[in-house]
């Protein structure tokens, strides 16, 4: 994934998370931040993603799965403590 530019990353994550709006930021240190707006306008931000840990198709799939897991955990925590 470290060979993809911001728009390419947004497009590939959007294809794997079709009900979400994805916005990415690439930092000078080559890390990635992802803002996700999910169904129901739930908003999530994941920062300091080391793009070297998400190589190729398998890496993109892994990142999408991890984003979904974070969204689920966040929603569960909100319901539990909200």
NORHU-V186877 format. One record per backbone hydrogen bond with DSSP energy under -0.5 kcal/mol. NH is the residue of the N-H (numbers start at 1). CO is the residue of the C=O. If there is no record, write none. Layout:
nh:co
NH:CO
NH:CO
This chain:
nh:co
4:1
9:5
10:6
11:7
12:8
13:9
14:10
15:11
16:12
17:13
20:17
21:37
22:20
23:35
25:33
27:31
30:27
32:49
33:25
34:46
35:23
36:34
36:44
37:21
38:36
38:42
41:38
42:39
44:36
46:34
49:32
50:48
51:30
51:49
53:50
54:51
59:55
60:56
61:57
62:58
63:59
64:60
65:61
66:62
67:63
68:64
69:65
70:66
71:67
72:68
73:69
74:70
75:71
76:72
77:73
78:74
79:75
80:76
81:77
82:78
